[in-house]
Amino acid sequence: MGMAVAIPHYTVDDLEHFPHDGNRYELLDGVLLVTPAPGYPHETIVSNVVQALMLAVQVS
């Protein structure tokens, strides 16, 4: 059997020390979750959806 690995337990105060690099840093019961910033394909789709919604609102 292997040894258990201790997972670091973070606090809200620890979040202030993480870089402001476009990633989203979240805590879930003290466990750090890092979500990368969206890439170009995602941003293109978001832009297309926003444009479609704006046109729909203008028509109504």
SENU-695850 format. One line per field, with one value per residue: residue in three letters; residue number from 1; x, y, z of N, C-alpha, C in turn. Coordinates in steps of 0.2 Angstrom, whole numbers, always signed. Each point is the difference from the previous one (the first is absolute). Layout:
BEGIN
rest	(ALA;...)
nr	(NUM;...)
n.u	(X;...)
n.v	(Y;...)
n.w	(Z;...)
ca.u	(X;...)
ca.v	(Y;...)
ca.w	(Z;...)
c.u	(X;...)
c.v	(Y;...)
c.w	(Z;...)
// end
This chain:
BEGIN
rest	(MET;GLY;MET;ALA;VAL;ALA;ILE;PRO;HIS;TYR;THR;VAL;ASP;ASP;LEU;GLU;HIS;PHE;PRO;HIS;ASP;GLY;ASN;ARG;TYR;GLU;LEU;LEU;ASP;GLY;VAL;LEU;LEU;VAL;THR;PRO;ALA;PRO;GLY;TYR;PRO;HIS;GLU;THR;ILE;VAL;SER;ASN;VAL;VAL;GLN;ALA;LEU;MET;LEU;ALA;VAL;GLN;VAL;SER)
nr	(1;2;3;4;5;6;7;8;9;10;11;12;13;14;15;16;17;18;19;20;21;22;23;24;25;26;27;28;29;30;31;32;33;34;35;36;37;38;39;40;41;42;43;44;45;46;47;48;49;50;51;52;53;54;55;56;57;58;59;60)
n.u	(+4;-2;+4;-4;-3;+3;-7;+4;-1;-3;+2;-5;+4;+1;-7;+1;+3;-5;+3;+0;-1;-6;+3;-5;+1;-2;-4;+1;-3;+3;-3;+6;-4;+4;-3;+3;+3;-6;+1;+3;-1;+1;+4;+2;-1;+3;+5;+0;+0;+5;+3;-1;+2;+6;+1;-1;+4;+4;-1;+0)
n.v	(-6;+5;+5;+3;+4;+4;+2;+5;+3;+3;+6;+4;+1;-7;+1;+5;-5;-3;-1;+6;-6;+1;-4;-5;+3;-6;+0;-7;+1;+6;-3;+1;+3;-2;+5;-3;+5;+3;-4;+1;-7;-1;+5;-3;-6;+2;+3;-6;-3;+5;+0;-6;+0;+4;-3;-5;+3;+2;-7;-2)
n.w	(+0;-4;+1;+5;-5;+4;-1;-3;+5;-5;+1;+1;+6;-1;-2;+5;+2;-3;-5;-2;-2;+1;+4;+1;+6;+2;+6;+1;+6;-2;-5;-3;-4;-5;-2;-5;-2;-3;-5;-6;-1;+7;+0;-6;+3;+5;-4;-3;+6;+2;-6;+0;+6;-2;-6;+4;+5;-5;-3;+6)
ca.u	(-4;+4;-2;-5;+3;-4;-2;+0;-7;+0;-5;-2;+5;+5;-1;+3;+7;+1;+1;-6;+3;-6;-3;-4;+2;-6;+1;-6;+2;+7;+3;+0;-2;+2;-4;+3;-4;-2;+4;-3;-6;-5;-1;-4;-7;-3;-2;-5;-6;-2;-2;-7;-5;-2;-5;-6;-3;-2;-6;-6)
ca.v	(+6;+7;+5;+5;+7;+6;+5;+6;+3;+7;+5;+6;+4;-2;+2;+6;-1;-3;+5;+2;-2;-1;-6;+1;-4;-1;-4;-4;-3;+0;-3;+5;-2;+6;-1;+5;+5;-3;+1;+4;-3;+2;+7;+1;-2;+5;+6;-2;-1;+6;+3;-3;+3;+7;+0;-2;+5;+6;-1;-1)
ca.w	(+0;+0;+5;-2;-2;+3;-4;+4;+2;-1;+3;-4;+0;-4;-7;-2;-2;-6;-5;-4;-6;-4;+3;+6;+6;+4;+5;+1;+7;+1;-6;-5;-6;-5;-7;-5;-4;-6;-6;-5;-2;+5;-1;-6;+1;+5;-4;-5;+4;+2;-6;-1;+5;-1;-6;+2;+4;-4;-4;+4)
c.u	(+4;-2;-5;+4;-4;-1;+0;-7;+1;-6;-2;+6;+6;-1;+3;+7;+1;+0;-6;+2;-6;-3;-5;+2;-6;+2;-6;+2;+8;+5;+1;-2;+2;-3;+4;-4;-3;+4;-4;-6;-6;-2;-4;-7;-4;-2;-6;-7;-3;-3;-7;-5;-2;-4;-7;-4;-2;-6;-6;-2)
c.v	(+6;+4;+5;+6;+5;+5;+7;+3;+8;+4;+5;+5;-2;+2;+6;-1;-3;+5;+2;-1;-2;-7;+2;-5;+0;-5;-4;-4;+0;-2;+5;-2;+6;-2;+5;+5;-3;+2;+3;-3;+2;+7;+1;-2;+5;+6;-1;+0;+7;+4;-2;+2;+7;+1;-2;+5;+6;-1;+0;+7)
c.w	(+0;+6;-3;-1;+4;-5;+4;+1;+0;+3;-5;+0;-5;-7;-2;-3;-7;-6;-4;-8;-5;+2;+5;+5;+5;+5;+1;+6;+1;-5;-5;-7;-5;-7;-5;-3;-6;-6;-5;-3;+4;-1;-6;+1;+4;-4;-5;+4;+2;-5;-2;+5;-1;-5;+2;+4;-4;-4;+4;+3)
// end
